Amino acid sequence: MAPPPPPLAASTPLLHGEFGSYPARGPRFALTLTSQALHIQRLRPKPEARPRGGLVPLAEVSGCCTLRSRSPSDSAAYFCIYTYPRSRRGSRRRTTRTFRTDGATTYEENRAEAQRWATALTCLLRGLPLPGDGEITPDLLPRPPRLLLLVNPFGGRGLAWQWCKNYVLPMISEAGLSFNLIQTERQNHARELVQGLSLSEWDGIVTVSGDGLLHEVLNGLLDRPDWEEAVKMPVGILPCGSGNALAGAVNQHGGFEPALGLDLLLNCSLLLCRGGGHPLDLLSVTLASGSRCFSFLSVAWGFVSDVDIQSERFRALGSARFTLGTVLGLATLHTYRGRLSYLPATVEPTSPTPVHSLPRAKSELTLTPDPAPPMAHSPLHRSVSDLPLPLPQPALASPGSPEPLPILSLNGGGPELAGDWGGAGDAPLSPDPLLSSPPGSPKTALHSPVTEGAPVIPPSSGLPPPTPDARVAASTCGLPDHLLPPLGTPLPPDWVTLEGDFVLMLAISPSHLGADLVAAPHARFDDGLVHLCWVRSGISRAALLRLFLAMERGSQFSLGCPQLGYAAARAFRLEPLTPRGVLTVDGEQVEYGPLQAQMHPGLGTLLTGPPGLCQGAALLFHNSWLWGSQDLFRIVLTEAVGGWGP
């Protein structure tokens, strides 16, 4: 086998050619494709000295397709790209560019040229190598990745389903990804679904919600008898919840500037379309009863967990619930006595020997409901296969065209086209089927998300969101925690122990605690560390507020706050000595009492897209558009707490 071609410089031209525009009476362009961008220069009627919109970074491209005219006399083929550039205000908006391939006399030759460009661009977007001297044809493309999308319609302010229909589904269809979608109906529904998945049918599982739904998916994979293989299934997250902490870390990893709300969703959707996975550390958390769960995000005690759980009643406010919860938490600031012990990251474990999994008491929580009586219903309950989805995007057609509008295919067909280019008299275009599905890929194959015999839950009109005091179900995974002695027994001498009164204790894996809160600035998805942060008693309300405001830039450790502590660890034990309090794992409340945890490096796989060229820049500079909307609140709140005192 010949060695792969060496990587190309970002400015090396891969393809160059001349194209017309759609409609045909428009200008002509010279296109140059490099590994990082598509360069567009107008040639006629008058070349531009300073082209506007002449550089299209591939980081803003979701996908492309080839089109043909519905007019039999038109021998041209068409090459269309879908982009999501930022406006002057910083938000993204969908735009398309359609180019007319008309350099040859026959349609077949023009189509081959359009497909050559579309294939090259798709390979660059998906990180696939291009042949050094070989011909670029659609045969280079593998079958479209098959994704299972799980949507929590109650996520955030209840906008998850609407955002999914209006933004996520069109974008991943533009990218040529094949998918099925299921709406979850209750807490732990996603966990039950993935326990019965036929994993060989899928290339990834993506949650469209907040962090809680991904917590269910990962623990469901680790509950399977084949957990060692199941946990390798790539998982992704598209943020439609309140906190969106992991999505904030993915956004930073992709090189994008900090974003919130819809902009964060579009950024993460673009990264998902690019493909690419990254090892994900998972934290095994053993609770007081002996039950165990796995965390990808955080374990919190004190102020952070209090705000998280007490703000549940403000869920309709979306991410603003945490702002309101913080104000209320500052007004009634509590301290908690406890003991924190940890194994420092610089200390190697003493002769780790393989052991069986720790003995665990039987959890009081049931992992699955009683089997429902057999029902004649598709296992794709609440999925796009049995729900009508009239997506609000018209086909590419001229105004007044009598042609019927095609419907967006929800299982891997070609993308639908926006109708904002055609003029009166221009023939409408339709997707070229030869590129929409690469050779060997099924066009309408419907993938079953659950195996035969798995419990089928009857569809419902929707259930209310989980109550604030809901507990996290226990994991039955047999993965041993070789760094942890049984809970309640003495710790090895190489552990460090802190005891005293704390305002908060946070154990976090990725960098972000929220979409705009950077709790561990230097954390990575696969650094093999749990980052411990704590605040001791004696801090004033104003100083605590300054810490959280600085956390938006990841600069809280530069404030010199004497009560703020940090340590990188491989394992830890937390023993609350206060009789009452709240403990959370990934934002979900768990039983109160002693717990301990160990990091398992790279146990999972996270769909992150390619790493950005400017990682870390988001920690130094905040866009003015993101700051401006919150400045007034900061000023008012700072003035309000300035006189509260300790």
ZAMARGU-4260 file (C-alpha; in steps of 0.2 Angstrom, whole numbers, plus 5000, padded with zeros to 4 digits):
<rodrens>
0) 5000/5000/5000 | 5007/5017/4995 | 5010/5029/5010 | 4998/5043/5012 | 5002/5060/5004
5) 5011/5072/5016 | 5000/5086/5024 | 4997/5101/5013 | 5000/5119/5019 | 4985/5129/5022
10) 4988/5140/5007 | 4992/5126/4995 | 4979/5126/4981 | 4970/5110/4979 | 4957/5114/4965
15) 4955/5130/4954 | 4942/5134/4941 | 4930/5146/4933 | 4912/5145/4937 | 4896/5155/4932
20) 4883/5159/4945 | 4864/5155/4947 | 4854/5163/4939 | 4865/5162/4924 | 4864/5181/4921
25) 4875/5184/4936 | 4894/5187/4937 | 4907/5174/4934 | 4919/5168/4948 | 4937/5160/4950
30) 4936/5148/4964 | 4952/5141/4973 | 4950/5127/4986 | 4963/5125/5000 | 4963/5114/5015
35) 4957/5129/5026 | 4945/5139/5015 | 4937/5142/4998 | 4943/5158/4989 | 4930/5167/4978
40) 4935/5180/4966 | 4923/5189/4954 | 4930/5189/4936 | 4916/5197/4926 | 4908/5209/4923
45) 4922/5218/4933 | 4935/5210/4944 | 4934/5216/4963 | 4950/5224/4970 | 4944/5220/4987
50) 4932/5205/4986 | 4917/5205/4999 | 4914/5188/5006 | 4928/5181/4995 | 4935/5170/5008
55) 4924/5156/5015 | 4933/5147/5030 | 4929/5128/5030 | 4925/5130/5048 | 4909/5139/5043
60) 4904/5126/5030 | 4891/5113/5035 | 4891/5104/5018 | 4889/5104/5000 | 4880/5096/4986
65) 4878/5095/4967 | 4863/5101/4958 | 4855/5100/4940 | 4843/5111/4931 | 4825/5104/4928
70) 4826/5112/4911 | 4831/5098/4898 | 4840/5111/4888 | 4852/5116/4901 | 4869/5107/4900
75) 4877/5115/4915 | 4879/5107/4932 | 4878/5116/4949 | 4889/5116/4964 | 4881/5122/4980
80) 4889/5125/4997 | 4880/5129/5014 | 4889/5141/5026 | 4885/5149/5043 | 4896/5165/5044
85) 4895/5177/5058 | 4886/5193/5055 | 4892/5210/5062 | 4883/5207/5078 | 4892/5191/5080
90) 4877/5179/5077 | 4877/5166/5064 | 4865/5165/5049 | 4863/5152/5036 | 4869/5157/5018
95) 4871/5147/5002 | 4882/5150/4987 | 4878/5141/4971 | 4890/5141/4956 | 4887/5135/4938
100) 4898/5123/4931 | 4897/5126/4912 | 4915/5124/4905 | 4910/5109/4894 | 4898/5106/4881
105) 4889/5091/4889 | 4880/5089/4905 | 4890/5073/4909 | 4906/5082/4909 | 4900/5097/4919
110) 4892/5085/4931 | 4909/5076/4934 | 4918/5093/4937 | 4904/5098/4949 | 4906/5082/4958
115) 4925/5083/4959 | 4923/5099/4968 | 4910/5093/4980 | 4920/5077/4983 | 4935/5087/4987
120) 4926/5099/4999 | 4917/5085/5008 | 4934/5075/5010 | 4941/5091/5018 | 4926/5094/5029
125) 4927/5076/5036 | 4946/5075/5037 | 4948/5062/5023 | 4964/5061/5013 | 4964/5067/4995
130) 4974/5057/4982 | 4990/5065/4978 | 4989/5062/4959 | 4974/5052/4958 | 4957/5057/4951
135) 4944/5064/4963 | 4928/5055/4962 | 4913/5052/4973 | 4920/5034/4976 | 4932/5042/4988
140) 4918/5045/5000 | 4913/5032/5013 | 4895/5029/5017 | 4887/5043/5027 | 4890/5042/5046
145) 4874/5035/5055 | 4869/5045/5070 | 4856/5042/5083 | 4849/5059/5089 | 4841/5059/5107
150) 4831/5075/5110 | 4824/5080/5127 | 4809/5092/5122 | 4809/5099/5140 | 4828/5105/5139
155) 4831/5123/5143 | 4816/5133/5141 | 4807/5120/5131 | 4815/5125/5115 | 4825/5110/5111
160) 4813/5102/5099 | 4809/5118/5090 | 4828/5122/5088 | 4831/5104/5083 | 4819/5105/5069
165) 4823/5122/5063 | 4842/5122/5064 | 4850/5105/5069 | 4841/5094/5056 | 4843/5105/5041
170) 4862/5107/5045 | 4866/5089/5047 | 4856/5085/5032 | 4866/5098/5022 | 4882/5089/5029
175) 4875/5072/5021 | 4874/5063/5038 | 4861/5049/5040 | 4851/5049/5056 | 4836/5044/5066
180) 4829/5055/5080 | 4820/5050/5096 | 4811/5061/5109 | 4814/5056/5126 | 4798/5056/5137
185) 4804/5055/5155 | 4820/5054/5166 | 4831/5039/5162 | 4822/5036/5146 | 4838/5038/5136
190) 4847/5027/5148 | 4835/5013/5145 | 4836/5016/5126 | 4855/5014/5124 | 4855/4998/5135
195) 4845/4990/5121 | 4854/4997/5106 | 4861/4987/5092 | 4877/4997/5092 | 4883/4990/5076
200) 4870/5000/5067 | 4876/5017/5073 | 4892/5027/5072 | 4888/5039/5086 | 4874/5044/5098
205) 4871/5063/5100 | 4860/5071/5113 | 4851/5087/5109 | 4848/5094/5126 | 4858/5099/5142
210) 4871/5089/5151 | 4859/5078/5160 | 4854/5068/5144 | 4872/5064/5140 | 4874/5058/5158
215) 4860/5046/5155 | 4868/5040/5139 | 4885/5036/5146 | 4879/5027/5161 | 4867/5017/5150
220) 4882/5012/5139 | 4891/5007/5155 | 4877/4997/5161 | 4877/4985/5147 | 4884/4968/5148
225) 4896/4972/5134 | 4901/4989/5142 | 4919/4987/5137 | 4914/4989/5119 | 4899/4999/5121
230) 4908/5014/5130 | 4919/5016/5114 | 4903/5022/5105 | 4906/5040/5101 | 4894/5052/5109
235) 4891/5070/5105 | 4881/5084/5112 | 4871/5098/5104 | 4867/5111/5118 | 4848/5115/5121
240) 4848/5114/5140 | 4851/5127/5154 | 4870/5124/5158 | 4878/5117/5143 | 4895/5115/5151
245) 4902/5101/5140 | 4896/5111/5124 | 4905/5126/5130 | 4921/5115/5132 | 4918/5108/5114
250) 4916/5125/5107 | 4932/5131/5115 | 4941/5115/5108 | 4935/5119/5091 | 4943/5136/5092
255) 4927/5146/5092 | 4924/5162/5103 | 4913/5160/5118 | 4895/5159/5113 | 4878/5156/5121
260) 4861/5150/5116 | 4858/5148/5098 | 4875/5153/5093 | 4883/5140/5104 | 4871/5127/5096
265) 4876/5132/5078 | 4894/5131/5083 | 4893/5114/5090 | 4882/5108/5075 | 4896/5114/5063
270) 4909/5104/5073 | 4898/5089/5073 | 4896/5090/5054 | 4915/5090/5052 | 4916/5073/5062
275) 4931/5068/5072 | 4931/5061/5090 | 4942/5064/5105 | 4946/5053/5120 | 4935/5057/5135
280) 4939/5054/5153 | 4926/5047/5164 | 4925/5049/5183 | 4918/5034/5193 | 4909/5040/5208
285) 4905/5028/5222 | 4891/5035/5234 | 4887/5032/5252 | 4876/5017/5249 | 4889/5008/5238
290) 4880/5012/5222 | 4890/5019/5208 | 4888/5031/5193 | 4899/5039/5180 | 4902/5057/5178
295) 4909/5066/5163 | 4907/5084/5170 | 4907/5087/5189 | 4904/5082/5207 | 4898/5097/5217
300) 4895/5101/5235 | 4890/5117/5244 | 4886/5133/5234 | 4887/5126/5217 | 4875/5112/5220
305) 4864/5122/5230 | 4861/5134/5216 | 4860/5120/5203 | 4846/5111/5213 | 4837/5126/5220
310) 4836/5135/5204 | 4826/5120/5196 | 4810/5129/5200 | 4816/5143/5188 | 4819/5131/5173
315) 4807/5141/5162 | 4820/5155/5162 | 4833/5144/5153 | 4851/5148/5158 | 4845/5164/5167
320) 4839/5152/5181 | 4858/5151/5187 | 4859/5169/5188 | 4844/5171/5198 | 4849/5156/5209
325) 4866/5164/5212 | 4858/5180/5218 | 4847/5170/5230 | 4862/5159/5235 | 4873/5174/5239
330) 4859/5182/5250 | 4858/5166/5260 | 4876/5160/5260 | 4880/5144/5269 | 4895/5136/5275
335) 4898/5117/5277 | 4910/5107/5287 | 4918/5093/5278 | 4934/5083/5274 | 4942/5082/5257
340) 4955/5070/5253 | 4964/5067/5236 | 4977/5058/5227 | 4988/5071/5219 | 4991/5069/5201
345) 5010/5069/5203 | 5010/5054/5214 | 5010/5037/5205 | 4999/5023/5213 | 5008/5010/5223
350) 5008/4994/5213 | 4991/4994/5206 | 4985/4976/5205 | 4970/4970/5196 | 4955/4968/5208
355) 4937/4964/5206 | 4925/4978/5206 | 4921/4986/5223 | 4907/4978/5233 | 4892/4988/5231
360) 4876/4988/5241 | 4860/4985/5230 | 4854/5002/5225 | 4837/5008/5231 | 4834/5014/5213
365) 4827/5004/5199 | 4836/5006/5183 | 4822/5001/5172 | 4803/5001/5174 | 4793/4985/5174
370) 4791/4978/5157 | 4776/4985/5148 | 4764/4974/5140 | 4768/4970/5122 | 4761/4983/5110
375) 4760/4984/5091 | 4771/4999/5090 | 4787/5003/5081 | 4802/5003/5092 | 4806/5020/5085
380) 4793/5028/5097 | 4792/5047/5096 | 4805/5047/5082 | 4806/5056/5065 | 4801/5040/5057
385) 4783/5041/5063 | 4781/5060/5067 | 4777/5072/5053 | 4791/5085/5051 | 4787/5099/5039
390) 4803/5109/5040 | 4801/5127/5035 | 4814/5128/5021 | 4808/5129/5003 | 4816/5121/4989
395) 4828/5131/4977 | 4815/5137/4964 | 4811/5153/4955 | 4796/5163/4962 | 4780/5157/4956
400) 4787/5141/4950 | 4773/5127/4948 | 4786/5114/4953 | 4781/5104/4969 | 4793/5107/4983
405) 4804/5092/4988 | 4803/5087/5007 | 4818/5086/5017 | 4824/5068/5019 | 4826/5063/5037
410) 4836/5047/5034 | 4851/5052/5024 | 4844/5060/5008 | 4850/5075/5000 | 4848/5092/5008
415) 4834/5104/5004 | 4839/5121/4996 | 4834/5138/5001 | 4825/5148/4988 | 4834/5165/4988
420) 4843/5165/4971 | 4832/5161/4957 | 4824/5175/4946 | 4809/5175/4935 | 4812/5163/4921
425) 4826/5153/4929 | 4823/5135/4929 | 4823/5127/4946 | 4837/5116/4952 | 4836/5099/4960
430) 4848/5088/4970 | 4860/5077/4959 | 4856/5060/4966 | 4873/5053/4961 | 4882/5063/4975
435) 4869/5064/4988 | 4872/5045/4992 | 4889/5038/4989 | 4890/5021/4980 | 4886/5007/4991
440) 4876/5017/5004 | 4858/5013/5007 | 4847/5028/5002 | 4832/5025/5013 | 4838/5012/5025
445) 4829/5014/5042 | 4839/5009/5057 | 4831/5002/5072 | 4837/5010/5088 | 4833/4995/5099
450) 4835/4977/5097 | 4820/4965/5096 | 4814/4960/5113 | 4818/4976/5121 | 4804/4984/5131
455) 4794/4996/5121 | 4787/5011/5129 | 4770/5017/5123 | 4770/5034/5116 | 4763/5048/5126
460) 4759/5066/5123 | 4774/5071/5134 | 4778/5070/5153 | 4783/5084/5164 | 4802/5087/5167
465) 4810/5078/5182 | 4807/5084/5199 | 4822/5093/5208 | 4824/5079/5221 | 4826/5065/5208
470) 4840/5054/5211 | 4853/5047/5199 | 4851/5029/5195 | 4866/5017/5200 | 4878/5009/5188
475) 4881/4991/5187 | 4897/4992/5177 | 4911/4980/5182 | 4925/4992/5179 | 4936/4992/5195
480) 4942/5007/5204 | 4960/5001/5208 | 4965/5018/5216 | 4951/5018/5229 | 4950/5008/5245
485) 4932/5004/5251 | 4923/5019/5257 | 4924/5021/5275 | 4942/5013/5277 | 4958/5022/5280
490) 4966/5030/5265 | 4984/5027/5259 | 4998/5038/5266 | 5001/5047/5249 | 4984/5055/5250
495) 4982/5073/5255 | 4968/5078/5267 | 4959/5095/5271 | 4946/5097/5284 | 4937/5113/5289
500) 4922/5124/5284 | 4919/5126/5265 | 4908/5137/5255 | 4909/5125/5240 | 4919/5110/5233
505) 4919/5106/5215 | 4927/5092/5206 | 4927/5095/5187 | 4934/5085/5172 | 4932/5097/5157
510) 4936/5115/5157 | 4919/5122/5158 | 4906/5122/5172 | 4893/5131/5161 | 4893/5138/5143
515) 4901/5154/5149 | 4910/5148/5165 | 4927/5142/5164 | 4931/5133/5180 | 4947/5124/5175
520) 4955/5134/5162 | 4969/5121/5158 | 4958/5106/5158 | 4957/5094/5143 | 4945/5081/5139
525) 4959/5067/5140 | 4971/5074/5153 | 4967/5060/5165 | 4964/5072/5179 | 4950/5078/5190
530) 4952/5096/5194 | 4947/5100/5212 | 4942/5118/5217 | 4936/5123/5234 | 4932/5139/5243
535) 4934/5140/5262 | 4923/5149/5274 | 4928/5167/5278 | 4925/5174/5260 | 4913/5189/5258
540) 4898/5189/5246 | 4906/5202/5236 | 4923/5192/5234 | 4913/5176/5230 | 4903/5186/5216
545) 4920/5192/5209 | 4926/5174/5208 | 4911/5169/5197 | 4912/5184/5186 | 4931/5181/5183
550) 4926/5163/5179 | 4918/5169/5163 | 4936/5173/5157 | 4944/5159/5167 | 4954/5171/5177
555) 4948/5167/5194 | 4964/5160/5200 | 4973/5176/5196 | 4963/5186/5208 | 4974/5181/5223
560) 4958/5175/5234 | 4965/5167/5249 | 4950/5156/5252 | 4951/5149/5234 | 4960/5132/5233
565) 4965/5121/5218 | 4973/5104/5216 | 4974/5091/5201 | 4970/5074/5207 | 4968/5056/5200
570) 4955/5051/5214 | 4947/5060/5229 | 4935/5056/5244 | 4923/5069/5250 | 4916/5067/5268
575) 4902/5080/5272 | 4902/5082/5291 | 4887/5094/5291 | 4871/5084/5293 | 4861/5092/5279
580) 4867/5097/5261 | 4866/5094/5243 | 4877/5084/5232 | 4876/5083/5213 | 4884/5073/5200
585) 4884/5081/5182 | 4871/5093/5189 | 4859/5079/5195 | 4856/5077/5214 | 4862/5061/5222
590) 4861/5054/5239 | 4869/5064/5253 | 4884/5057/5262 | 4902/5052/5260 | 4907/5048/5242
595) 4923/5045/5233 | 4928/5045/5214 | 4942/5039/5203 | 4946/5046/5185 | 4947/5033/5171
600) 4957/5042/5157 | 4950/5041/5140 | 4937/5028/5144 | 4924/5036/5132 | 4924/5045/5115
605) 4917/5062/5112 | 4912/5069/5095 | 4921/5086/5095 | 4925/5090/5077 | 4943/5095/5073
610) 4953/5105/5085 | 4953/5124/5082 | 4969/5134/5077 | 4966/5147/5091 | 4963/5136/5106
615) 4964/5146/5122 | 4960/5162/5114 | 4943/5162/5120 | 4950/5162/5138 | 4959/5179/5135
620) 4946/5189/5126 | 4927/5190/5127 | 4917/5196/5112 | 4910/5213/5115 | 4893/5206/5109
625) 4893/5193/5123 | 4898/5205/5137 | 4886/5219/5132 | 4870/5210/5136 | 4876/5206/5154
630) 4885/5222/5159 | 4870/5231/5166 | 4867/5216/5177 | 4885/5215/5183 | 4885/5233/5188
635) 4868/5232/5197 | 4873/5216/5206 | 4890/5221/5211 | 4882/5237/5219 | 4869/5227/5228
640) 4882/5215/5236 | 4895/5227/5239 | 4888/5232/5256 | 4883/5215/5262 | 4900/5211/5270
645) 4905/5194/5275
</rodrens>
